[in-house]
Amino acid sequence: MNETSKDLQWFPQLDDEEIKFTHTEIMAKFVASIDANGYPHLSFITSNKAISPDIVKWGEFTKGMSKSNVLANPKQGFLYMTAEMPFRFLQIKADLDYISTEGEDAVDFNQMSLFRYNTYMRIYKVYFNKVKSARKCRKISLLGIIKGILLNLNPFRFRGKTGKQEKRVGAVGKRLFSGPIFPKFISYIDNDGYPVIIPCFQARIVENKRIVIPFSQFSKDLRQIPAGAKVSMFAMDFETVNQMIKGTYLGVQKKVGIVDIEVVYNSMPPKVGEIYPNKVKLKKITEFPEIL
């Protein structure tokens, strides 16, 4: 699929087809908020859909950074992507409008297959967001994914190397950010202050401290990220094991984008939060108290 400048055009509202697209239950749904340090923060939130041309809502069932982020800064970016090939995706910018704890606002989310029979995990708070702008649905070309795989098989993919290995990313993150067809996404703050989320399956980790992004797909989108920008990246496998990194976009070096990893964030239970730099020392428990 040829990329054109028209693909980057933003429209003031969603149309009926795009609203219906967001109602698909089994798909990748992301909310990008802005954290206290100015990084985009990517959250995988399945209870998330448009309900009108200018309203998107998403639900909360656990506390996380995205909730506190939007209270401090209402600007958000959204991305919806189908779970099966041919992949299609939709990008939205929106502002937090209001929060509801009324049961009827969460009924549709709690009737989803994920929550319907789960008495321990229910949506209890709903965030309503006013759409600022949206792009038209686009396809993720299989050819673009294949090109990315081939480029990363080429020894030139190691252009981002410094010659020094580090341990910023653990085994799980390394597997996710190295998987040749695992879904990966990058988010940056656009000129208007809203996060934008871009698919980048072709991204790969280098030396456990950098992410290299060939421009084999969505090059026009990626080239809009300014050098020095704070970014976040999210990688997941097909069983939704995932991890996020935050860092600085170093710009284009020898036809690839480079991200320097500064923070690794685990968004999966049992331990949610930053795991690099490790602010909390983890202790292995080998003895358990006797229960009387």
C-alpha positions as MATLAB code, in Angstrom:
seq = 'MNETSKDLQWFPQLDDEEIKFTHTEIMAKFVASIDANGYPHLSFITSNKAISPDIVKWGEFTKGMSKSNVLANPKQGFLYMTAEMPFRFLQIKADLDYISTEGEDAVDFNQMSLFRYNTYMRIYKVYFNKVKSARKCRKISLLGIIKGILLNLNPFRFRGKTGKQEKRVGAVGKRLFSGPIFPKFISYIDNDGYPVIIPCFQARIVENKRIVIPFSQFSKDLRQIPAGAKVSMFAMDFETVNQMIKGTYLGVQKKVGIVDIEVVYNSMPPKVGEIYPNKVKLKKITEFPEIL';
ca = [
       0.000    0.000    0.000;
       1.461    3.360   -1.051;
       1.620    5.990    1.679;
       0.471    9.501    0.802;
       0.258   12.803    2.648;
      -3.536   12.322    2.605;
      -3.077    9.449    5.084;
      -1.816   11.993    7.633;
      -4.841   14.291    7.328;
      -6.883   14.801   10.502;
     -10.684   15.164   10.406;
     -12.825   16.810   13.126;
     -15.134   13.831   13.742;
     -15.581   10.105   13.269;
     -17.915    8.704   10.639;
     -20.340    5.792   11.161;
     -17.902    3.204    9.776;
     -15.149    4.340   12.128;
     -17.476    4.282   15.139;
     -18.502    0.724   14.268;
     -14.829   -0.221   13.802;
     -14.040    0.693   17.440;
     -16.848   -1.598   18.684;
     -14.955   -4.742   17.666;
     -14.374   -6.639   20.923;
     -11.237   -8.596   20.030;
      -8.752   -6.013   18.843;
      -5.786   -4.007   20.109;
      -7.066   -0.837   21.776;
      -4.662    1.735   23.184;
      -4.907    4.965   25.117;
      -1.846    7.236   25.157;
      -1.791    9.712   28.027;
       1.015   12.062   29.090;
       2.900   11.283   32.294;
       4.340   13.702   34.842;
       7.735   13.639   33.108;
       6.312   14.517   29.686;
       6.514   11.040   28.146;
       3.564    9.464   26.357;
       2.225    6.557   28.409;
       0.648    3.700   26.454;
      -2.115    1.642   28.071;
      -3.790   -1.422   26.559;
      -7.473   -0.859   27.431;
     -10.010   -3.228   25.857;
     -13.038   -1.439   27.378;
     -12.646    1.387   24.902;
     -14.843    2.572   22.009;
     -16.462    5.528   20.251;
     -20.148    6.074   20.999;
     -20.784    9.028   18.673;
     -18.898   11.068   16.047;
     -17.320   13.177   18.788;
     -17.275   11.009   21.940;
     -14.948    8.141   22.905;
     -15.267    6.375   26.245;
     -13.066    3.915   28.098;
     -13.516    2.064   31.370;
     -11.431    1.526   34.500;
     -11.265   -1.735   36.426;
      -7.792   -1.309   37.954;
      -5.819    1.723   39.042;
      -2.929    2.669   36.779;
      -0.882    5.601   35.575;
      -3.190    6.406   32.653;
      -5.985    7.393   35.053;
      -3.873    9.822   37.081;
      -2.250   11.115   33.882;
      -5.524   12.198   32.258;
      -6.619   13.972   35.432;
      -3.450   16.061   35.263;
      -3.468   16.489   31.464;
      -6.676   15.716   29.516;
      -4.971   15.308   26.118;
      -4.928   11.716   24.845;
      -4.209    9.672   21.744;
      -6.099    6.513   20.771;
      -5.318    3.648   18.426;
      -7.588    0.746   17.469;
      -6.117   -2.164   15.455;
      -7.727   -5.378   14.264;
      -6.352   -8.602   15.720;
      -6.129  -10.526   12.444;
      -4.561   -9.899    9.068;
      -5.073   -7.835    7.072;
      -4.462   -5.461    9.983;
      -6.368   -2.169    9.925;
      -6.004    0.691   12.387;
      -7.591    3.987   13.397;
      -5.951    6.951   15.170;
      -7.814    9.529   17.291;
      -6.923   12.570   19.414;
      -9.269   13.477   22.271;
      -9.626   15.375   25.558;
     -11.017   14.043   28.820;
     -14.497   15.542   29.201;
     -15.906   13.967   32.359;
     -15.838   10.796   34.496;
     -18.891    8.742   35.412;
     -19.442    6.188   38.166;
     -23.036    5.579   37.096;
     -23.702    1.887   36.526;
     -25.570    2.355   33.241;
     -22.512    3.961   31.641;
     -20.491    0.777   32.291;
     -23.158   -1.802   31.401;
     -21.996   -2.295   27.802;
     -18.396   -2.809   28.926;
     -19.357   -5.250   31.686;
     -21.362   -7.290   29.182;
     -18.279   -7.857   27.030;
     -17.088  -11.476   26.980;
     -13.982  -10.481   28.964;
     -16.018   -9.177   31.914;
     -19.463  -10.776   31.629;
     -18.827  -13.779   33.894;
     -15.988  -12.300   35.946;
     -17.272  -11.262   39.371;
     -13.825  -10.089   40.512;
     -13.038   -7.695   37.665;
     -15.708   -5.166   36.706;
     -15.696   -1.744   35.089;
     -16.672    0.704   37.834;
     -15.623    4.058   36.344;
     -16.003    5.384   32.793;
     -13.962    8.178   31.204;
     -15.777   10.177   28.514;
     -13.562   11.979   26.015;
     -14.301   14.664   23.434;
     -12.833   13.876   20.000;
     -10.537   16.609   18.698;
      -9.572   14.907   15.439;
      -9.225   11.522   13.765;
      -7.562    9.984   10.748;
      -9.233    7.597    8.347;
      -8.786    3.831    8.835;
      -5.650    2.504    7.187;
      -4.230   -0.922    6.411;
      -0.945   -2.287    7.701;
       0.603   -3.780    4.612;
       1.892   -7.353    4.861;
       4.540   -6.322    2.337;
       5.687   -3.589    4.710;
       6.010   -6.118    7.546;
       8.012   -8.476    5.295;
      10.286   -5.623    4.210;
      10.922   -4.848    7.859;
      11.837   -8.481    8.556;
      14.254   -8.540    5.607;
      15.848   -5.251    6.616;
      16.437   -6.570   10.106;
      18.038   -9.754    8.746;
      20.545   -7.532    7.009;
      23.724   -6.851    9.055;
      23.202   -3.145    8.376;
      20.373   -3.269   10.918;
      23.087   -2.994   13.544;
      23.740    0.625   12.557;
      22.331    1.624   15.910;
      25.052   -0.259   17.782;
      27.491    1.538   20.044;
      29.623   -1.522   20.790;
      28.493   -1.664   24.400;
      25.832   -4.058   25.707;
      23.681   -2.977   28.650;
      20.952   -4.580   30.757;
      18.185   -2.012   30.510;
      15.719   -4.529   29.071;
      15.204   -8.030   30.479;
      14.511  -11.315   28.722;
      10.773  -10.682   28.272;
      11.254   -7.243   26.746;
      14.064   -8.450   24.532;
      11.855  -11.240   23.159;
       8.926   -8.902   22.544;
      10.947   -6.151   20.873;
      12.875   -8.696   18.775;
       9.890  -10.700   17.526;
       9.823  -10.228   13.731;
       6.015  -10.140   13.483;
       5.040   -9.115   17.005;
       2.908   -5.940   17.042;
       4.859   -2.881   18.139;
       3.812    0.740   18.476;
       5.502    4.078   19.083;
       3.907    7.203   20.546;
       5.135   10.787   20.581;
       3.641   14.179   21.473;
       2.521   16.027   18.344;
       2.940   19.786   17.803;
      -0.543   20.405   19.216;
       0.315   18.621   22.471;
      -1.651   15.415   21.784;
      -0.031   11.949   21.759;
      -0.045   10.099   18.430;
       0.331    6.302   18.229;
       1.959    4.705   15.155;
       2.255    0.964   14.384;
       5.872   -0.095   13.792;
       6.076   -3.899   13.566;
       9.533   -3.482   12.014;
      11.146   -2.089   15.201;
      13.916   -4.163   16.829;
      15.979   -3.911   19.997;
      19.763   -3.427   19.795;
      22.253   -4.010   22.641;
      19.375   -4.113   25.160;
      19.384   -0.305   25.274;
      18.176    1.014   21.924;
      15.304    0.438   19.521;
      16.026    0.634   15.790;
      13.088    1.476   13.494;
      13.580    0.950    9.731;
      11.281    3.094    7.581;
       9.854    0.108    5.720;
       6.309    1.154    6.612;
       4.592    4.404    7.635;
       7.756    6.340    6.911;
       5.815    9.607    6.534;
       4.310    9.121   10.004;
       7.634    8.198   11.567;
       9.479   11.109    9.977;
       7.150   13.502   11.768;
       8.725   12.516   15.097;
      11.264   15.257   15.905;
      14.760   14.397   17.080;
      14.960   14.783   20.851;
      11.275   13.956   21.365;
      10.187   11.934   24.375;
       8.550    8.733   23.133;
       7.099    5.489   24.419;
       7.028    2.125   22.660;
       4.814   -0.874   23.336;
       5.459   -4.451   22.188;
       3.238   -7.489   22.613;
       3.017  -11.088   21.461;
      -0.104  -12.844   20.209;
      -1.020  -13.937   23.747;
      -0.978  -10.250   24.836;
       2.190  -10.572   26.940;
       3.463   -7.011   26.704;
       5.957   -4.426   27.868;
       6.506   -0.698   27.387;
       9.660    1.365   27.173;
      10.099    5.122   27.363;
      13.012    7.062   26.003;
      14.348    9.740   23.698;
      14.076    9.645   19.926;
      17.605   10.314   18.684;
      16.416   11.051   15.156;
      17.277    9.424   11.855;
      20.704    7.804   11.589;
      21.625    6.115    8.318;
      17.992    5.708    7.227;
      16.681    4.267   10.497;
      15.097    5.890   13.530;
      16.808    5.342   16.880;
      15.201    5.353   20.332;
      17.419    5.427   23.420;
      15.705    3.470   26.210;
      15.462    5.309   29.541;
      12.565    3.573   31.321;
      11.144    0.045   31.130;
       7.570   -0.259   32.393;
       5.741   -3.476   33.201;
       1.979   -3.091   32.781;
       1.044   -6.699   33.611;
       0.221   -8.219   37.009;
       1.479   -9.041   39.544;
       3.962   -6.125   39.580;
       2.899   -3.031   37.652;
       5.365   -0.160   37.393;
       8.882    0.757   36.383;
      11.309   -2.148   36.327;
      14.222   -0.130   34.902;
      15.651    1.872   36.519;
      14.485   -0.435   39.301;
      13.073    1.815   42.002;
      11.873   -1.111   44.100;
      14.215   -3.903   45.105;
      12.576   -7.236   44.432;
      13.167   -9.963   47.003;
      12.688  -13.639   46.322;
      10.476  -15.231   48.982;
      11.571  -18.749   49.945;
       9.973  -19.079   53.377;
       6.306  -18.606   54.113;
       4.668  -18.059   57.523;
       2.747  -20.987   58.928;
      -1.022  -20.529   58.768;
      -2.697  -21.571   62.004;
];
